[in-house]
Amino acid sequence: MDATEKNKADEPWSFVVALASFIGQAILGGYVYTNGIFYTIFKREFPDASEVAVSWLCSLPITLWFIMGPLGSMVTNRFGCRLCTVAGGLLCSSSISLCFFSTNFYSLFLFYGLFAGVGNGILYVGLVTAVNRYFRKYRLAANIITPIGLTSGMAVYAAIVPQLSDVYGWRGALLILGGISFNICALGCLLFPTGEKQQQNSNRKILNLSILKDHLFQVFVIQCIFCNLSSSLVFLHLPALIISFGLGTSTGSMALTLYGIANCSGKIFHSIIGCIRKPDPTILYTCSLTICGTAMILIPTIRNELWIIILVCIVAFTYCVTGGHNVEVILYLVGEENISDGLGFGQVGKAMGSLLAGPVAGLLYSGTKLYSASFYVGGSMMIFGCLLMIPIVKKIISDWRKPERDVEVVYIASKDGEKNITLEPNHSNSATQPMLTVT
């Protein structure tokens, strides 16, 4: 059996691809989402560096992960998910490993931030696009479950990074993390091209810019900016906030570990609900993030360890919708044929938020000397982003209320006999042609 035959949608090999994507995202998430821990480490190791500089350094892996989305889309469209993931994984893992040889703060910008971040962006699009190409019936569940890897990696890394740093130093810790990241290259080798997409990739443009003309997609990208600015502020200063409350470094690491567990639990919960009840992903996405923003604002108001952990878990449980549900929103807006491009531009929106997070976090702390400012501002921005989603939600509700789609049947004669051509108008926002069925 060749690769084309065995890699059809929803067949056994699809679940191998899903597992590869899960593990790859776990390695990626473990690295980028422990930036708050490295923030405290770098502040200690480089006391002469400014608050803005340290904050910006630690936000770069996430920022460039997102901003390189279009580059990942171009590589995926041109060369396929397999090569995209392997190339990105090689760049990311090599860069993290080279941090071992860093002799100053600025070399970390080059390896820890710039090169590793570019690799993150390339490999991520390959991992996510592969899942969408290998699944049809179980695509929503796959899009919810595979991103669990991101926070699973965060939960594991949050527990081991402080210990690795204590035993081997921060350079040794990054060398070990770089070695683990090389496994992404092996995982990428499992992403064989699907038969129907190989032909499509050879005929399509490298990047479809027309989706940027859709005003609802523009709104969603802007919402991504506010969403990621909010979450990046909170992730960056969460361990520091807990330490400033006198609760200890171990509590900060435990909060991140429990965040990862709660986020994974939320994704499993939403996956089950999505398969059983089938709520609209966009409405669920908007409501969950509204609750998330509210919990962010409440975190610094309570200095009790138990309640801080509970609120962190609420943030984690609700923020999980930015994984699979985020992809479903993009699918609704741009259509399946433009998914890799939609993911790429969506990543740019996230990147802009993350890019702003470092300087904003540094300025907020420099101006107030309080880490709580990041939580008040971040939570407010999350809620504002949800308000921007209202036009998209209204469009969905309007689609629900529309009568059954008009279908025009045209009869034509051919040498093979009479045929029916069914034309179904397209009511989605994607720039696709009407559906044509010949029977």
C-alpha positions as CSV (number, residue, x, y, z in Angstrom):
1,M,0.0,0.0,0.0
2,D,1.5,3.4,-1.0
3,A,1.3,6.6,0.9
4,T,-1.5,8.0,-1.2
5,E,-3.8,5.0,-0.5
6,K,-3.2,4.7,3.2
7,N,-3.4,8.3,4.1
8,K,-7.1,8.9,3.3
9,A,-9.2,11.0,5.6
10,D,-10.3,9.4,8.9
11,E,-8.4,6.2,8.2
12,P,-6.0,4.6,10.7
13,W,-3.0,6.6,9.5
14,S,-4.9,9.8,10.2
15,F,-4.6,9.0,14.0
16,V,-0.9,8.4,13.6
17,V,-0.7,11.9,12.2
18,A,-2.8,13.3,15.0
19,L,-0.5,11.7,17.6
20,A,2.6,13.1,15.8
21,S,0.9,16.5,15.8
22,F,0.0,16.2,19.5
23,I,3.6,15.3,20.5
24,G,5.1,18.0,18.3
25,Q,2.9,20.6,19.8
26,A,3.7,19.4,23.3
27,I,7.4,20.0,22.6
28,L,6.6,23.4,21.1
29,G,4.3,24.4,24.0
30,G,6.7,23.3,26.7
31,Y,9.3,25.7,25.3
32,V,7.3,28.8,24.5
33,Y,4.8,28.7,27.5
34,T,7.5,28.5,30.1
35,N,8.7,32.0,29.1
36,G,7.5,33.3,32.5
37,I,9.9,30.9,34.3
38,F,12.8,32.0,32.0
39,Y,11.7,35.6,32.7
40,T,12.6,35.2,36.4
41,I,15.8,33.4,35.5
42,F,17.0,36.0,33.0
43,K,16.1,38.8,35.4
44,R,18.3,37.2,38.0
45,E,21.2,36.3,35.6
46,F,21.2,39.7,33.8
47,P,20.5,42.3,36.5
48,D,21.8,45.2,34.2
49,A,19.2,44.4,31.5
50,S,16.1,46.7,31.6
51,E,12.6,45.4,32.4
52,V,11.4,46.1,28.9
53,A,14.4,44.2,27.3
54,V,13.9,41.1,29.5
55,S,10.1,41.1,28.9
56,W,10.6,41.5,25.2
57,L,13.2,38.7,25.0
58,C,10.9,36.3,26.8
59,S,7.9,37.2,24.5
60,L,9.9,36.7,21.3
61,P,9.5,32.9,21.0
62,I,5.7,33.2,21.1
63,T,5.7,36.4,18.9
64,L,7.8,34.9,16.1
65,W,5.9,31.6,16.4
66,F,2.8,33.5,15.4
67,I,4.3,36.1,13.0
68,M,6.0,33.4,10.9
69,G,2.6,31.8,10.2
70,P,2.4,33.1,6.6
71,L,5.9,31.8,5.9
72,G,4.8,28.4,7.3
73,S,1.7,28.6,5.0
74,M,3.9,29.3,2.0
75,V,6.3,26.4,2.8
76,T,3.3,24.1,3.4
77,N,1.5,25.1,0.2
78,R,4.7,24.7,-1.8
79,F,6.4,21.7,-0.3
80,G,3.8,20.0,2.0
81,C,3.3,19.5,5.7
82,R,6.1,17.0,6.0
83,L,9.0,19.2,4.8
84,C,7.6,22.2,6.6
85,T,7.6,20.5,10.0
86,V,11.0,18.9,9.5
87,A,12.6,22.2,8.4
88,G,11.0,24.2,11.2
89,G,11.9,21.6,13.8
90,L,15.5,21.6,12.7
91,L,15.8,25.4,12.9
92,C,14.0,25.6,16.3
93,S,15.9,22.8,18.0
94,S,19.3,23.9,16.7
95,S,18.7,27.5,17.9
96,I,17.6,26.4,21.4
97,S,20.7,24.2,21.7
98,L,23.0,27.0,20.6
99,C,21.8,29.1,23.6
100,F,24.3,26.9,25.6
101,F,27.1,28.9,24.0
102,S,25.5,32.3,24.7
103,T,27.9,34.6,26.5
104,N,25.7,37.7,26.7
105,F,22.1,38.9,26.9
106,Y,22.0,40.0,23.2
107,S,23.1,36.6,21.8
108,L,20.0,35.2,23.5
109,F,17.9,37.5,21.4
110,L,19.4,35.8,18.3
111,F,19.1,32.2,19.4
112,Y,16.4,32.0,22.1
113,G,14.2,34.5,20.5
114,L,14.7,35.1,16.7
115,F,15.9,31.8,15.2
116,A,13.9,29.5,17.5
117,G,10.8,31.7,17.0
118,V,11.0,31.5,13.2
119,G,11.3,27.7,13.4
120,N,8.3,27.6,15.8
121,G,6.1,29.4,13.2
122,I,7.1,27.2,10.3
123,L,6.7,23.8,12.1
124,Y,3.4,24.7,13.8
125,V,1.6,25.4,10.5
126,G,2.8,22.1,9.2
127,L,1.5,20.2,12.2
128,V,-1.9,21.8,12.3
129,T,-2.5,21.8,8.5
130,A,-1.7,18.1,8.4
131,V,-4.4,17.3,10.9
132,N,-7.0,19.2,8.9
133,R,-6.0,17.4,5.7
134,Y,-6.2,13.9,7.3
135,F,-9.6,14.3,9.0
136,R,-13.2,15.1,7.9
137,K,-15.7,13.4,10.1
138,Y,-13.6,13.7,13.3
139,R,-11.9,17.0,12.4
140,L,-13.4,19.1,15.2
141,A,-12.4,16.5,17.8
142,A,-8.9,16.3,16.2
143,N,-8.6,20.1,16.2
144,I,-9.5,20.2,19.9
145,I,-7.5,17.2,21.1
146,T,-4.2,17.8,19.2
147,P,-3.6,21.3,20.7
148,I,-3.8,19.7,24.1
149,G,-0.2,18.9,23.4
150,L,0.7,22.6,23.8
151,T,-0.5,22.8,27.4
152,S,0.6,19.2,28.2
153,G,4.1,20.3,27.3
154,M,3.7,23.4,29.4
155,A,2.6,21.4,32.4
156,V,5.6,19.0,32.1
157,Y,8.2,21.7,31.3
158,A,6.9,24.0,34.1
159,A,7.8,21.2,36.6
160,I,11.2,20.2,35.1
161,V,12.7,23.5,33.9
162,P,13.3,25.0,37.4
163,Q,14.9,21.7,38.4
164,L,17.1,21.5,35.2
165,S,18.1,25.1,35.8
166,D,19.1,24.4,39.4
167,V,21.1,21.3,38.5
168,Y,22.7,22.3,35.1
169,G,22.2,26.0,35.0
170,W,20.0,27.9,32.6
171,R,22.4,27.2,29.7
172,G,22.4,23.4,30.4
173,A,18.6,23.5,30.7
174,L,18.2,25.1,27.3
175,L,20.7,22.6,25.8
176,I,18.5,19.7,27.1
177,L,15.3,21.4,25.8
178,G,17.0,21.8,22.4
179,G,17.9,18.1,22.3
180,I,14.2,17.2,23.1
181,S,13.1,19.5,20.3
182,F,15.0,17.5,17.7
183,N,12.3,14.9,18.0
184,I,10.0,17.2,16.0
185,C,12.0,16.4,12.9
186,A,11.3,12.7,13.4
187,L,7.6,13.4,14.0
188,G,7.4,15.5,10.8
189,C,8.6,12.5,8.8
190,L,5.3,10.8,9.6
191,L,3.2,13.4,7.8
192,F,2.9,11.8,4.4
193,P,1.0,13.9,1.8
194,T,-2.6,13.0,1.2
195,G,-3.4,12.0,-2.4
196,E,-6.1,14.6,-3.0
197,K,-4.1,17.4,-1.6
198,Q,-0.9,16.6,-3.6
199,Q,-2.6,17.5,-6.8
200,Q,-4.2,20.6,-5.3
201,N,-0.9,21.9,-4.0
202,S,0.7,21.7,-7.4
203,N,-1.9,23.9,-8.9
204,R,-2.6,26.6,-6.3
205,K,-1.0,29.9,-5.6
206,I,1.7,30.1,-2.9
207,L,-0.4,32.4,-0.7
208,N,-4.0,33.4,-1.1
209,L,-4.3,37.1,-0.2
210,S,-7.9,37.4,-1.2
211,I,-9.1,36.2,2.1
212,L,-7.9,39.5,3.6
213,K,-10.7,41.3,1.8
214,D,-13.3,39.6,4.0
215,H,-14.2,42.1,6.7
216,L,-15.3,39.4,9.1
217,F,-11.9,37.7,8.8
218,Q,-10.3,41.1,9.4
219,V,-12.3,41.5,12.6
220,F,-11.2,38.0,13.7
221,V,-7.5,38.8,13.1
222,I,-7.9,42.0,15.2
223,Q,-9.5,40.0,17.9
224,C,-6.5,37.6,17.8
225,I,-4.3,40.7,18.5
226,F,-6.1,41.6,21.6
227,C,-6.5,38.0,22.7
228,N,-2.8,37.2,22.5
229,L,-1.7,40.6,23.9
230,S,-3.9,39.7,26.9
231,S,-2.7,36.1,27.4
232,S,1.0,37.0,26.8
233,L,0.9,39.7,29.5
234,V,-0.6,37.2,32.0
235,F,1.7,34.3,31.1
236,L,4.8,36.5,31.3
237,H,4.1,37.9,34.7
238,L,2.1,35.1,36.4
239,P,5.1,33.5,38.2
240,A,6.5,37.0,39.1
241,L,3.1,38.1,40.5
242,I,2.9,35.0,42.7
243,I,6.5,35.5,44.0
244,S,5.7,39.2,44.7
245,F,2.8,38.0,46.9
246,G,5.4,36.1,49.0
247,L,4.0,32.7,47.9
248,G,7.4,31.3,46.6
249,T,8.9,30.1,43.4
250,S,7.5,26.6,43.8
251,T,3.9,28.0,43.9
252,G,4.6,29.8,40.6
253,S,5.8,26.6,38.9
254,M,2.9,24.7,40.4
255,A,0.4,27.3,39.0
256,L,1.8,26.8,35.5
257,T,1.7,23.0,35.9
258,L,-2.0,23.2,37.1
259,Y,-2.7,25.6,34.3
260,G,-1.5,23.1,31.8
261,I,-3.6,20.3,33.4
262,A,-6.7,22.4,33.6
263,N,-6.2,23.5,30.0
264,C,-5.9,19.9,28.8
265,S,-9.0,19.0,30.8
266,G,-10.9,21.9,29.1
267,K,-9.9,20.7,25.7
268,I,-11.1,17.1,26.4
269,F,-14.3,18.5,27.8
270,H,-14.9,20.7,24.8
271,S,-14.1,17.8,22.5
272,I,-16.7,15.6,24.1
273,I,-19.3,18.3,24.0
274,G,-18.5,19.1,20.4
275,C,-19.1,15.5,19.4
276,I,-22.3,15.0,21.5
277,R,-24.1,18.4,21.6
278,K,-22.3,20.1,18.6
279,P,-22.5,23.7,19.9
280,D,-21.4,26.4,17.5
281,P,-17.6,26.7,17.9
282,T,-17.6,30.5,17.3
283,I,-20.2,31.3,19.9
284,L,-18.5,28.9,22.4
285,Y,-15.1,30.6,21.6
286,T,-16.5,34.0,22.3
287,C,-18.3,33.2,25.5
288,S,-15.4,31.2,27.0
289,L,-12.9,34.0,26.4
290,T,-15.2,36.5,28.1
291,I,-15.1,34.4,31.2
292,C,-11.4,34.0,30.8
293,G,-10.8,37.8,30.7
294,T,-13.0,38.2,33.8
295,A,-10.9,35.6,35.7
296,M,-7.7,37.4,34.7
297,I,-8.8,40.6,36.2
298,L,-9.7,38.8,39.5
299,I,-6.4,37.0,39.9
300,P,-4.4,39.9,41.5
301,T,-7.3,41.0,43.7
302,I,-6.9,37.9,46.0
303,R,-3.6,37.0,47.6
304,N,-4.8,33.6,48.9
305,E,-2.8,30.7,47.3
306,L,-5.8,28.4,46.9
307,W,-8.0,31.1,45.2
308,I,-5.2,32.2,42.9
309,I,-4.8,28.6,41.8
310,I,-8.6,28.2,41.2
311,L,-8.7,31.4,39.1
312,V,-5.6,30.3,37.1
313,C,-7.4,27.0,36.4
314,I,-10.5,28.9,35.3
315,V,-8.4,31.0,32.9
316,A,-6.8,27.7,31.6
317,F,-10.1,25.9,31.2
318,T,-11.7,28.7,29.2
319,Y,-8.6,29.8,27.2
320,C,-8.4,26.3,25.8
321,V,-10.9,27.3,23.0
322,T,-8.1,29.3,21.3
323,G,-6.8,25.8,20.1
324,G,-9.3,23.8,18.1
325,H,-12.2,26.3,18.2
326,N,-9.9,28.9,16.8
327,V,-9.3,26.7,13.8
328,E,-13.0,26.1,13.4
329,V,-13.7,29.8,13.3
330,I,-11.1,30.2,10.6
331,L,-12.7,27.3,8.7
332,Y,-16.1,29.0,8.9
333,L,-14.7,32.3,7.7
334,V,-12.4,31.3,4.8
335,G,-13.3,27.7,3.9
336,E,-11.4,24.5,3.9
337,E,-9.5,25.2,0.7
338,N,-7.9,28.3,2.3
339,I,-7.2,26.8,5.8
340,S,-3.4,27.0,5.7
341,D,-3.6,30.6,4.5
342,G,-6.2,31.4,7.1
343,L,-4.1,29.9,9.8
344,G,-1.1,31.8,8.6
345,F,-2.8,35.2,8.7
346,G,-4.5,34.3,12.0
347,Q,-1.0,33.6,13.4
348,V,0.1,37.1,12.3
349,G,-2.7,38.6,14.4
350,K,-1.5,36.6,17.3
351,A,2.0,37.6,16.6
352,M,1.2,41.3,16.7
353,G,-0.4,40.8,20.2
354,S,2.6,38.9,21.4
355,L,5.0,41.4,19.9
356,L,3.4,44.2,21.9
357,A,3.2,42.2,25.1
358,G,6.9,42.4,26.0
359,P,7.2,46.2,25.8
360,V,3.7,46.7,27.3
361,A,4.5,44.4,30.2
362,G,7.8,46.2,30.8
363,L,6.2,49.6,30.7
364,L,3.3,48.6,32.9
365,Y,5.7,47.3,35.6
366,S,8.1,50.2,35.2
367,G,5.3,52.7,35.6
368,T,3.4,51.0,38.5
369,K,6.0,48.7,40.1
370,L,3.1,46.2,40.3
371,Y,2.8,43.0,38.3
372,S,-1.0,43.1,38.9
373,A,-1.3,45.9,36.2
374,S,-0.6,43.3,33.5
375,F,-3.6,41.3,34.7
376,Y,-6.0,44.2,34.9
377,V,-5.0,45.5,31.4
378,G,-4.8,42.0,30.0
379,G,-8.2,40.9,31.2
380,S,-9.8,44.1,29.9
381,M,-8.3,43.5,26.5
382,M,-9.5,40.0,26.4
383,I,-13.1,41.1,27.0
384,F,-12.8,43.9,24.4
385,G,-11.6,41.3,21.9
386,C,-14.7,39.3,22.6
387,L,-16.9,42.3,21.9
388,L,-15.3,42.6,18.5
389,M,-16.6,39.0,17.7
390,I,-20.2,40.2,17.9
391,P,-20.6,40.8,14.1
392,I,-19.3,37.2,13.4
393,V,-21.7,35.8,16.0
394,K,-24.6,37.8,14.4
395,K,-23.7,36.4,11.0
396,I,-23.8,32.8,12.4
397,I,-27.2,33.4,14.0
398,S,-28.4,35.0,10.8
399,D,-27.3,31.9,8.9
400,W,-29.3,29.7,11.3
401,R,-32.4,31.7,10.6
402,K,-32.1,31.4,6.8
403,P,-34.5,29.0,5.1
404,E,-33.1,26.0,3.5
405,R,-30.7,26.9,0.7
406,D,-32.2,27.3,-2.7
407,V,-31.2,24.6,-5.1
408,E,-31.4,25.0,-8.8
409,V,-31.5,21.8,-10.9
410,V,-30.6,22.1,-14.5
411,Y,-31.2,19.2,-17.0
412,I,-28.8,18.8,-19.8
413,A,-28.5,16.3,-22.5
414,S,-25.3,14.4,-23.3
415,K,-24.4,11.3,-25.3
416,D,-24.5,9.4,-22.1
417,G,-28.1,10.4,-21.4
418,E,-29.8,13.0,-19.3
419,K,-27.8,14.4,-16.4
420,N,-28.8,16.6,-13.4
421,I,-26.5,19.5,-12.5
422,T,-27.3,20.9,-9.1
423,L,-26.1,24.4,-8.3
424,E,-26.0,25.3,-4.6
425,P,-25.3,29.0,-3.8
426,N,-22.5,29.5,-1.3
427,H,-23.7,31.3,1.9
428,S,-20.3,31.2,3.7
429,N,-17.8,34.0,3.8
430,S,-15.2,32.0,2.0
431,A,-14.1,33.1,-1.4
432,T,-15.2,29.9,-3.1
433,Q,-17.4,29.2,-6.1
434,P,-20.9,27.7,-5.8
435,M,-21.1,24.0,-5.3
436,L,-21.6,22.0,-8.5
437,T,-22.9,18.4,-8.4
438,V,-23.5,16.3,-11.5
439,T,-25.6,13.1,-11.2
